[in-house]
Amino acid sequence: MAYWVAGQIADGSLEPAVGTHLIRADIAYDLGYPIELEPLVHCAHNLESWEESWGVSVEELNREAVDAAKQFLSEGPAAEAGD
């Protein structure tokens, strides 16, 4: 499920804030917050608690979430199978 949601974040079919929230609140929680999902969980926290005073735009946080999703996908089971 985490790979499916991350894939949707990476391909733009799911908003980063929505996707990272799903990963943090449902998937990572159910799995005991595995280290592999930590970057996406971190992005979820940033997007959920963002304030304008941070000096970083929501768009930048969204890009970070997309990058984290792509990184997660690149290190996933399919990538490991090729090793």
C-alpha positions as CSV (number, residue, x, y, z in Angstrom):
1,M,0.0,0.0,0.0
2,A,2.9,2.4,0.8
3,Y,4.4,1.8,-2.6
4,W,1.0,2.4,-4.3
5,V,0.4,5.7,-2.5
6,A,4.0,6.8,-3.0
7,G,3.6,6.1,-6.7
8,Q,0.6,8.3,-6.9
9,I,2.5,11.1,-5.1
10,A,5.4,10.7,-7.5
11,D,3.3,10.7,-10.6
12,G,1.2,13.6,-9.5
13,S,-2.1,11.8,-9.4
14,L,-2.3,12.4,-5.6
15,E,-1.6,15.6,-3.8
16,P,1.6,15.3,-1.7
17,A,-0.2,16.5,1.5
18,V,-3.0,13.9,1.1
19,G,-0.6,11.1,0.2
20,T,1.9,11.7,2.9
21,H,-1.0,12.0,5.4
22,L,-2.3,8.6,4.3
23,I,1.2,7.1,4.7
24,R,1.8,8.7,8.1
25,A,-1.7,8.2,9.7
26,D,-2.6,4.8,8.3
27,I,0.2,2.9,6.7
28,A,3.2,3.9,8.8
29,Y,1.1,3.8,12.0
30,D,-0.1,0.2,11.2
31,L,3.5,-0.9,10.5
32,G,5.0,0.6,13.6
33,Y,6.6,3.5,11.8
34,P,9.4,1.7,9.9
35,I,12.5,3.6,9.1
36,E,11.9,3.3,5.3
37,L,8.8,5.5,5.7
38,E,10.4,8.1,7.9
39,P,11.1,10.7,5.2
40,L,7.5,10.5,4.0
41,V,6.2,10.8,7.6
42,H,8.5,13.8,8.1
43,C,7.0,15.4,5.0
44,A,3.5,14.7,6.3
45,H,4.3,16.5,9.6
46,N,5.8,19.5,7.7
47,L,2.8,19.8,5.4
48,E,0.2,19.4,8.1
49,S,1.8,21.9,10.5
50,W,3.2,24.4,7.9
51,E,3.1,28.0,8.8
52,E,3.9,31.0,6.6
53,S,6.4,32.2,9.1
54,W,8.7,29.2,8.4
55,G,10.2,31.0,5.4
56,V,9.6,28.0,3.1
57,S,6.6,27.7,0.7
58,V,4.1,25.0,0.7
59,E,5.2,24.3,-2.9
60,E,8.7,23.6,-1.7
61,L,7.3,21.2,0.9
62,N,5.2,19.5,-1.8
63,R,8.4,19.1,-4.0
64,E,10.2,17.6,-1.0
65,A,7.3,15.1,-0.6
66,V,7.4,14.2,-4.2
67,D,11.2,13.7,-4.0
68,A,10.8,11.6,-0.9
69,A,8.2,9.4,-2.6
70,K,10.5,8.9,-5.6
71,Q,13.4,8.0,-3.4
72,F,11.2,5.5,-1.4
73,L,10.1,3.9,-4.7
74,S,13.7,3.7,-6.0
75,E,14.8,1.9,-2.9
76,G,11.7,-0.4,-2.8
77,P,11.4,-4.2,-3.3
78,A,11.6,-3.9,-7.1
79,A,14.9,-2.0,-6.8
80,E,16.2,-4.6,-4.4
81,A,15.2,-7.4,-6.7
82,G,17.6,-6.0,-9.3
83,D,20.5,-6.2,-6.9
